[in-house]
Structure formats: C-alpha cells, structure tokens
Amino acid sequence: MNSNTPSVVGTDLNPEKIPAHVAIIMDGNGRWAKKRLLNRIKGHEKGSEAVRTIVRTCREIEIPFLTLYAFSTENWQRPKSEVTALMSLLKNFLESEKTEMLSNNIRLNAIGQIERLPEDVRQTLHKTMDLTKNNDGLRLNLALSYGGRSEILRMVKQIAKKVKEGHIDPDSITSELVSEHLYTGDMPDPDLLIRTSGEVRISNFLLWQIAYTEIYITDTLWPDFGKDEFVQILKDYQGRERRFGRTGS
Ligand code: FPP
C-alpha cells in the first residue's frame, strides 16, 4: 500500500476501490420521529448526529468527496417552524464541528442557492468555508437550498451569456464545459449515490452529475444510518462492475 492508498483499517474494504465521491439523500427523519410519537424536529436532530457519524467515517476511510442533500429548493415549502429548526440545526452543526473539521483536515463546501439562507446561517457557513479552505482531506459538500434543475438553469444562463459576449463558440460546448459551470465544477461526479428510507427517486439531486453513478437504496431511516451499514454499502459498491455504457469485456 503506498501513501496515496486510502486507509480502510477496521473494515474489509478494498483500499484500491474506494469511491472518490459519495452523495447521500438523507431521508426519513420525519418518519423516524413519527414512529416514536415525537415531533419531526427530533428526527432532524437525530439526523444531525448521523451526519456527524458519516462524516467521521468518510474521513477515516479517506473518501475524498462527500455530498449531503441537507436542504432542497422544495424544502422551503415546509412549515416555517420546521425550516427554522433545520436552519438552526445547520448553524449548530457548523459551529460544533468547526474544531473537528480543522483538526481533521476537512474542507467545507456548499452547493445551492446559498443567498437564500438566513443571514446568520450564511455568515457561519462562509466563515467555516473560509477557515477550512486550505484543508486538502475530505471535502464535505453540503447541498443547501439545492435543486438540480435550478443548477442546470444557472449553468445554461452562464454559458448563454458567455456565448452572447463572444467568449464561447456554441460549437465548442462540451460535456466538460457544462460540468465546469455547475456548482460541482471542480469535483468528480459521484461514484455512489445512497438514499435512505426506501424511496426510489432522485428528488432533483445532482441531475447532470449522476449519469453513471451507482445507486443504492436502503430502507433504513436516516437517523438510524450508521457506520456499519455505510461500510456494507461500500462493500456492495466495490463488488459492482461499472461499465459506463460499455460492455463488460
Ligand atoms: C429528509 O427527511 C431530511 C431533510 C429534509 C433534511 C436533512 C437534514 C438533516 C439530516 C439534519 C441537518 C443537516 C445537517 C447537515 C446538520 P424528511 O423530513 O423528509 O423525512 P420524512 O420523509 O420521513 O418525512
């Protein structure tokens, strides 16, 4: 094993086949709470703990990029009390994890319509991103007020503007150019997308980027999702044959 090979100590994962980018649709907080006759917010609180566990595990296993769908553009339509609670959980998470991110070489990044977030959350977010910007370990990418279609619209507008101004020739527009104009422009596409709570849909997440991503759906509700299951999903991923549209041979 050379120094660039990921550390998989304590797991039976193949260090040569660690995904470069894992994306997760964290679903089921509300159902977790409902099953226990608790307020939905309690489910989100417990969900925040699962976020901490999975971030820590990605760092241990040396997965380079983790993207978490924390708040969608559609989530603004939830009751005001729930939106406020989610924003406050996010702020608490950023504040409480700052030290751990710094000492563990984690770089925080955000994708989505960050300008729509409340001022105090935005400030904390920018402060944490700035503080961790030179870290070159795990890139923790939080999708906040994120929607895949609005990301694509934003990219189309940016490219159209450059065409109009004469900076881009329409015939030279490639997939790479499109990718570069997305929020994830400097990241590899996800190798693995996990969705918890059993729903079999994409929910407007990373629409362009997941063209060849392996998908894993688990029935586990997000607050119950932990290291053991995550490692078992990575093991399943390592057993898959990725063909990217080609034949297996
Ligand atoms: C989906 O569960 C989850 C969300 C809309 C928010 C995800 C938020 C967290 C995990 C906690 C805060 C995030 C961070 C990064 C600290 P749901 O409410 O749709 O569940 P349901 O489908 O069972 O109702």
Residues whose N, C-alpha, C, O or C-beta is under 5 A from the ligand:
A	BS01	FPP	M26 D27 G28 N29 G30 R31 W32 H44 G47 S48 V51 Y69 A70 L89 L90 F93
